Amino acid sequence: MSSPSDGIVELAGPERAPLAEFAASWLGAHDDPRSVVVTPDRQYFGAPADDHTLVPEAGARLGSTCFEAWLAANTQEAAA
């Protein structure tokens, strides 16, 4: 493993999906009735964004826990 570039280590889960899908799953798990709406001119802090904007680069360190498993575990902890 090499040293981080500019002190940055990219971390990601094992699966890849648009952020809107992860957000919708989170809202559903928390019984939040809001829906996620993706607009064609979406921006991320003023910069143009698409489905490839917030995804890890090729050298990212990938975890083994999928989002649904993480969400289930964290939703149960919050309910306890």
ZASE-105161 format. One record per atom (N, C-alpha, C): atom name; residue in one letter; x, y, z; residue number from 1. Coordinates in nm, 4 decimals. Example, Ala and Ser with C-alpha at 12.3 -4.5 7.8 and 13.67 -1.06 7.14 Angstrom:
<recs>
["N"; "A"; [1.3190; -0.5690; 0.7800]; 1]
["CA"; "A"; [1.2300; -0.4500; 0.7800]; 1]
["C"; "A"; [1.3200; -0.3300; 0.7800]; 1]
["N"; "S"; [1.2850; -0.2250; 0.7080]; 2]
["CA"; "S"; [1.3670; -0.1060; 0.7140]; 2]
["C"; "S"; [1.2900; 0.0030; 0.7870]; 2]
</recs>
This chain:
<recs>
["N"; "M"; [0.0849; -0.1170; 0.0000]; 1]
["CA"; "M"; [0.0000; 0.0000; 0.0000]; 1]
["C"; "M"; [0.0897; 0.1236; 0.0000]; 1]
["N"; "S"; [0.0542; 0.2217; -0.0795]; 2]
["CA"; "S"; [0.1351; 0.3428; -0.0895]; 2]
["C"; "S"; [0.0836; 0.4501; 0.0062]; 2]
["N"; "S"; [0.1658; 0.5519; 0.0250]; 3]
["CA"; "S"; [0.1275; 0.6645; 0.1096]; 3]
["C"; "S"; [0.0156; 0.7430; 0.0428]; 3]
["N"; "P"; [-0.0675; 0.8081; 0.1221]; 4]
["CA"; "P"; [-0.1756; 0.8869; 0.0648]; 4]
["C"; "P"; [-0.1219; 1.0033; -0.0185]; 4]
["N"; "S"; [-0.1890; 1.0340; -0.1270]; 5]
["CA"; "S"; [-0.1548; 1.1475; -0.2116]; 5]
["C"; "S"; [-0.2057; 1.2746; -0.1454]; 5]
["N"; "D"; [-0.1178; 1.3669; -0.1148]; 6]
["CA"; "D"; [-0.1551; 1.4918; -0.0471]; 6]
["C"; "D"; [-0.2275; 1.4656; 0.0846]; 6]
["N"; "G"; [-0.1963; 1.3545; 0.1503]; 7]
["CA"; "G"; [-0.2586; 1.3223; 0.2781]; 7]
["C"; "G"; [-0.4010; 1.2734; 0.2682]; 7]
["N"; "I"; [-0.4462; 1.2409; 0.1485]; 8]
["CA"; "I"; [-0.5850; 1.1982; 0.1283]; 8]
["C"; "I"; [-0.5902; 1.0481; 0.1018]; 8]
["N"; "V"; [-0.6755; 0.9781; 0.1759]; 9]
["CA"; "V"; [-0.6994; 0.8365; 0.1531]; 9]
["C"; "V"; [-0.8456; 0.8236; 0.1114]; 9]
["N"; "E"; [-0.8682; 0.7696; -0.0063]; 10]
["CA"; "E"; [-1.0045; 0.7521; -0.0545]; 10]
["C"; "E"; [-1.0596; 0.6198; -0.0035]; 10]
["N"; "L"; [-1.1745; 0.6251; 0.0628]; 11]
["CA"; "L"; [-1.2411; 0.5068; 0.1165]; 11]
["C"; "L"; [-1.3774; 0.4929; 0.0508]; 11]
["N"; "A"; [-1.4184; 0.3704; 0.0296]; 12]
["CA"; "A"; [-1.5495; 0.3464; -0.0313]; 12]
["C"; "A"; [-1.6008; 0.2095; 0.0089]; 12]
["N"; "G"; [-1.7290; 0.1920; -0.0088]; 13]
["CA"; "G"; [-1.7892; 0.0612; 0.0144]; 13]
["C"; "G"; [-1.7700; -0.0267; -0.1080]; 13]
["N"; "P"; [-1.8103; -0.1513; -0.0974]; 14]
["CA"; "P"; [-1.7864; -0.2442; -0.2074]; 14]
["C"; "P"; [-1.8787; -0.2260; -0.3279]; 14]
["N"; "E"; [-1.9900; -0.1537; -0.3106]; 15]
["CA"; "E"; [-2.0791; -0.1372; -0.4251]; 15]
["C"; "E"; [-2.0808; 0.0078; -0.4716]; 15]
["N"; "R"; [-2.1266; 0.0244; -0.5942]; 16]
["CA"; "R"; [-2.1303; 0.1569; -0.6549]; 16]
["C"; "R"; [-2.2737; 0.1859; -0.6987]; 16]
["N"; "A"; [-2.3234; 0.3053; -0.6630]; 17]
["CA"; "A"; [-2.4578; 0.3464; -0.7021]; 17]
["C"; "A"; [-2.4651; 0.4982; -0.6949]; 17]
["N"; "P"; [-2.5594; 0.5582; -0.7636]; 18]
["CA"; "P"; [-2.5765; 0.7034; -0.7523]; 18]
["C"; "P"; [-2.6115; 0.7423; -0.6085]; 18]
["N"; "L"; [-2.5636; 0.8575; -0.5663]; 19]
["CA"; "L"; [-2.5888; 0.9055; -0.4305]; 19]
["C"; "L"; [-2.7387; 0.9116; -0.4004]; 19]
["N"; "A"; [-2.8203; 0.9441; -0.5004]; 20]
["CA"; "A"; [-2.9650; 0.9515; -0.4795]; 20]
["C"; "A"; [-3.0217; 0.8174; -0.4330]; 20]
["N"; "E"; [-2.9678; 0.7065; -0.4818]; 21]
["CA"; "E"; [-3.0157; 0.5745; -0.4385]; 21]
["C"; "E"; [-2.9822; 0.5491; -0.2925]; 21]
["N"; "F"; [-2.8596; 0.5839; -0.2519]; 22]
["CA"; "F"; [-2.8210; 0.5668; -0.1114]; 22]
["C"; "F"; [-2.9071; 0.6561; -0.0215]; 22]
["N"; "A"; [-2.9300; 0.7792; -0.0643]; 23]
["CA"; "A"; [-3.0115; 0.8721; 0.0149]; 23]
["C"; "A"; [-3.1550; 0.8224; 0.0273]; 23]
["N"; "A"; [-3.2128; 0.7725; -0.0808]; 24]
["CA"; "A"; [-3.3497; 0.7207; -0.0765]; 24]
["C"; "A"; [-3.3592; 0.5994; 0.0160]; 24]
["N"; "S"; [-3.2603; 0.5128; 0.0140]; 25]
["CA"; "S"; [-3.2590; 0.3967; 0.1044]; 25]
["C"; "S"; [-3.2526; 0.4422; 0.2496]; 25]
["N"; "W"; [-3.1684; 0.5412; 0.2776]; 26]
["CA"; "W"; [-3.1554; 0.5931; 0.4139]; 26]
["C"; "W"; [-3.2872; 0.6524; 0.4613]; 26]
["N"; "L"; [-3.3504; 0.7333; 0.3762]; 27]
["CA"; "L"; [-3.4789; 0.7934; 0.4131]; 27]
["C"; "L"; [-3.5836; 0.6856; 0.4414]; 27]
["N"; "G"; [-3.5893; 0.5842; 0.3566]; 28]
["CA"; "G"; [-3.6855; 0.4768; 0.3750]; 28]
["C"; "G"; [-3.6629; 0.4000; 0.5040]; 28]
["N"; "A"; [-3.5382; 0.3747; 0.5368]; 29]
["CA"; "A"; [-3.5061; 0.3007; 0.6594]; 29]
["C"; "A"; [-3.5417; 0.3791; 0.7848]; 29]
["N"; "H"; [-3.5510; 0.5098; 0.7715]; 30]
["CA"; "H"; [-3.5847; 0.5951; 0.8857]; 30]
["C"; "H"; [-3.7292; 0.6459; 0.8783]; 30]
["N"; "D"; [-3.8100; 0.5769; 0.7980]; 31]
["CA"; "D"; [-3.9520; 0.6131; 0.7839]; 31]
["C"; "D"; [-3.9711; 0.7608; 0.7525]; 31]
["N"; "D"; [-3.8821; 0.8150; 0.6740]; 32]
["CA"; "D"; [-3.8898; 0.9551; 0.6333]; 32]
["C"; "D"; [-3.9678; 0.9607; 0.5017]; 32]
["N"; "P"; [-4.0785; 1.0318; 0.4977]; 33]
["CA"; "P"; [-4.1637; 1.0308; 0.3782]; 33]
["C"; "P"; [-4.1100; 1.1129; 0.2601]; 33]
["N"; "R"; [-4.0026; 1.1865; 0.2808]; 34]
["CA"; "R"; [-3.9512; 1.2686; 0.1709]; 34]
["C"; "R"; [-3.8971; 1.1811; 0.0585]; 34]
["N"; "S"; [-3.9013; 1.2353; -0.0622]; 35]
["CA"; "S"; [-3.8466; 1.1629; -0.1761]; 35]
["C"; "S"; [-3.7228; 1.2364; -0.2269]; 35]
["N"; "V"; [-3.6406; 1.1642; -0.2980]; 36]
["CA"; "V"; [-3.5201; 1.2209; -0.3561]; 36]
["C"; "V"; [-3.5506; 1.2532; -0.5020]; 36]
["N"; "V"; [-3.5266; 1.3764; -0.5395]; 37]
["CA"; "V"; [-3.5509; 1.4209; -0.6764]; 37]
["C"; "V"; [-3.4167; 1.4621; -0.7375]; 37]
["N"; "V"; [-3.3833; 1.3992; -0.8473]; 38]
["CA"; "V"; [-3.2592; 1.4321; -0.9170]; 38]
["C"; "V"; [-3.2947; 1.5176; -1.0374]; 38]
["N"; "T"; [-3.2344; 1.6343; -1.0443]; 39]
["CA"; "T"; [-3.2608; 1.7248; -1.1553]; 39]
["C"; "T"; [-3.1444; 1.7230; -1.2533]; 39]
["N"; "P"; [-3.1704; 1.7490; -1.3800]; 40]
["CA"; "P"; [-3.0629; 1.7428; -1.4800]; 40]
["C"; "P"; [-2.9530; 1.8465; -1.4583]; 40]
["N"; "D"; [-2.9844; 1.9581; -1.3927]; 41]
["CA"; "D"; [-2.8838; 2.0617; -1.3719]; 41]
["C"; "D"; [-2.8282; 2.0612; -1.2295]; 41]
["N"; "R"; [-2.8267; 1.9438; -1.1665]; 42]
["CA"; "R"; [-2.7835; 1.9347; -1.0268]; 42]
["C"; "R"; [-2.6393; 1.9830; -1.0100]; 42]
["N"; "Q"; [-2.6138; 2.0360; -0.8906]; 43]
["CA"; "Q"; [-2.4801; 2.0842; -0.8580]; 43]
["C"; "Q"; [-2.4413; 2.0357; -0.7197]; 43]
["N"; "Y"; [-2.3125; 2.0296; -0.6958]; 44]
["CA"; "Y"; [-2.2576; 1.9918; -0.5650]; 44]
["C"; "Y"; [-2.1732; 2.1088; -0.5194]; 44]
["N"; "F"; [-2.2250; 2.1852; -0.4249]; 45]
["CA"; "F"; [-2.1590; 2.3067; -0.3766]; 45]
["C"; "F"; [-2.1206; 2.3979; -0.4929]; 45]
["N"; "G"; [-2.2116; 2.4136; -0.5880]; 46]
["CA"; "G"; [-2.1915; 2.5036; -0.6995]; 46]
["C"; "G"; [-2.1223; 2.4447; -0.8205]; 46]
["N"; "A"; [-2.0689; 2.3249; -0.8084]; 47]
["CA"; "A"; [-2.0005; 2.2602; -0.9213]; 47]
["C"; "A"; [-2.0957; 2.1623; -0.9886]; 47]
["N"; "P"; [-2.0894; 2.1507; -1.1211]; 48]
["CA"; "P"; [-2.1745; 2.0528; -1.1900]; 48]
["C"; "P"; [-2.1490; 1.9116; -1.1347]; 48]
["N"; "A"; [-2.2544; 1.8336; -1.1216]; 49]
["CA"; "A"; [-2.2424; 1.6988; -1.0671]; 49]
["C"; "A"; [-2.3225; 1.6011; -1.1524]; 49]
["N"; "D"; [-2.2703; 1.4792; -1.1636]; 50]
["CA"; "D"; [-2.3438; 1.3725; -1.2301]; 50]
["C"; "D"; [-2.3223; 1.2441; -1.1510]; 50]
["N"; "D"; [-2.3631; 1.1306; -1.2046]; 51]
["CA"; "D"; [-2.3522; 1.0045; -1.1308]; 51]
["C"; "D"; [-2.2085; 0.9591; -1.1088]; 51]
["N"; "H"; [-2.1123; 1.0267; -1.1684]; 52]
["CA"; "H"; [-1.9718; 0.9895; -1.1521]; 52]
["C"; "H"; [-1.8949; 1.0889; -1.0670]; 52]
["N"; "T"; [-1.9610; 1.1905; -1.0139]; 53]
["CA"; "T"; [-1.8936; 1.2963; -0.9400]; 53]
["C"; "T"; [-1.8452; 1.2503; -0.8031]; 53]
["N"; "L"; [-1.9272; 1.1840; -0.7276]; 54]
["CA"; "L"; [-1.8927; 1.1470; -0.5901]; 54]
["C"; "L"; [-1.8662; 0.9977; -0.5764]; 54]
["N"; "V"; [-1.7862; 0.9438; -0.6656]; 55]
["CA"; "V"; [-1.7496; 0.8029; -0.6592]; 55]
["C"; "V"; [-1.5981; 0.7925; -0.6483]; 55]
["N"; "P"; [-1.5495; 0.6844; -0.5897]; 56]
["CA"; "P"; [-1.4050; 0.6717; -0.5696]; 56]
["C"; "P"; [-1.3286; 0.6499; -0.6997]; 56]
["N"; "E"; [-1.2048; 0.6927; -0.6968]; 57]
["CA"; "E"; [-1.1144; 0.6689; -0.8091]; 57]
["C"; "E"; [-1.0670; 0.5237; -0.8051]; 57]
["N"; "A"; [-0.9917; 0.4844; -0.9049]; 58]
["CA"; "A"; [-0.9466; 0.3456; -0.9197]; 58]
["C"; "A"; [-0.8638; 0.2956; -0.8022]; 58]
["N"; "G"; [-0.7900; 0.3786; -0.7321]; 59]
["CA"; "G"; [-0.7037; 0.3312; -0.6240]; 59]
["C"; "G"; [-0.7648; 0.3352; -0.4855]; 59]
["N"; "A"; [-0.8952; 0.3550; -0.4737]; 60]
["CA"; "A"; [-0.9590; 0.3679; -0.3422]; 60]
["C"; "A"; [-0.9495; 0.2390; -0.2618]; 60]
["N"; "R"; [-0.9479; 0.2554; -0.1304]; 61]
["CA"; "R"; [-0.9514; 0.1398; -0.0397]; 61]
["C"; "R"; [-1.0982; 0.1036; -0.0197]; 61]
["N"; "L"; [-1.1330; -0.0186; -0.0566]; 62]
["CA"; "L"; [-1.2722; -0.0628; -0.0495]; 62]
["C"; "L"; [-1.2981; -0.1436; 0.0767]; 62]
["N"; "G"; [-1.4062; -0.1088; 0.1454]; 63]
["CA"; "G"; [-1.4480; -0.1850; 0.2620]; 63]
["C"; "G"; [-1.5249; -0.3085; 0.2177]; 63]
["N"; "S"; [-1.5640; -0.3902; 0.3133]; 64]
["CA"; "S"; [-1.6356; -0.5137; 0.2805]; 64]
["C"; "S"; [-1.7836; -0.5076; 0.3172]; 64]
["N"; "T"; [-1.8256; -0.4043; 0.3901]; 65]
["CA"; "T"; [-1.9648; -0.3935; 0.4329]; 65]
["C"; "T"; [-2.0453; -0.3183; 0.3272]; 65]
["N"; "C"; [-2.1502; -0.3820; 0.2746]; 66]
["CA"; "C"; [-2.2340; -0.3146; 0.1755]; 66]
["C"; "C"; [-2.3234; -0.2129; 0.2465]; 66]
["N"; "F"; [-2.3752; -0.1187; 0.1713]; 67]
["CA"; "F"; [-2.4545; -0.0100; 0.2284]; 67]
["C"; "F"; [-2.5774; -0.0612; 0.3015]; 67]
["N"; "E"; [-2.6493; -0.1557; 0.2420]; 68]
["CA"; "E"; [-2.7716; -0.2064; 0.3056]; 68]
["C"; "E"; [-2.7420; -0.2714; 0.4410]; 68]
["N"; "A"; [-2.6325; -0.3451; 0.4526]; 69]
["CA"; "A"; [-2.5948; -0.4061; 0.5803]; 69]
["C"; "A"; [-2.5583; -0.2988; 0.6826]; 69]
["N"; "W"; [-2.4819; -0.1982; 0.6386]; 70]
["CA"; "W"; [-2.4454; -0.0880; 0.7277]; 70]
["C"; "W"; [-2.5700; -0.0145; 0.7733]; 70]
["N"; "L"; [-2.6612; 0.0121; 0.6797]; 71]
["CA"; "L"; [-2.7839; 0.0855; 0.7120]; 71]
["C"; "L"; [-2.8689; 0.0072; 0.8107]; 71]
["N"; "A"; [-2.8830; -0.1225; 0.7895]; 72]
["CA"; "A"; [-2.9616; -0.2054; 0.8811]; 72]
["C"; "A"; [-2.9027; -0.2041; 1.0212]; 72]
["N"; "A"; [-2.7728; -0.2170; 1.0315]; 73]
["CA"; "A"; [-2.7069; -0.2180; 1.1623]; 73]
["C"; "A"; [-2.7218; -0.0831; 1.2312]; 73]
["N"; "N"; [-2.7051; 0.0257; 1.1592]; 74]
["CA"; "N"; [-2.7142; 0.1592; 1.2185]; 74]
["C"; "N"; [-2.8570; 0.1980; 1.2490]; 74]
["N"; "T"; [-2.9523; 0.1479; 1.1740]; 75]
["CA"; "T"; [-3.0936; 0.1770; 1.2031]; 75]
["C"; "T"; [-3.1358; 0.1038; 1.3296]; 75]
["N"; "Q"; [-3.0873; -0.0193; 1.3489]; 76]
["CA"; "Q"; [-3.1189; -0.0953; 1.4709]; 76]
["C"; "Q"; [-3.0565; -0.0281; 1.5923]; 76]
["N"; "E"; [-2.9339; 0.0220; 1.5800]; 77]
["CA"; "E"; [-2.8667; 0.0909; 1.6917]; 77]
["C"; "E"; [-2.9435; 0.2163; 1.7304]; 77]
["N"; "A"; [-2.9920; 0.2891; 1.6318]; 78]
["CA"; "A"; [-3.0653; 0.4126; 1.6597]; 78]
["C"; "A"; [-3.1975; 0.3839; 1.7297]; 78]
["N"; "A"; [-3.2588; 0.2698; 1.6987]; 79]
["CA"; "A"; [-3.3881; 0.2338; 1.7594]; 79]
["C"; "A"; [-3.3716; 0.1843; 1.9031]; 79]
["N"; "A"; [-3.2531; 0.1375; 1.9374]; 80]
["CA"; "A"; [-3.2301; 0.0796; 2.0718]; 80]
["C"; "A"; [-3.2170; 0.1864; 2.1787]; 80]
</recs>
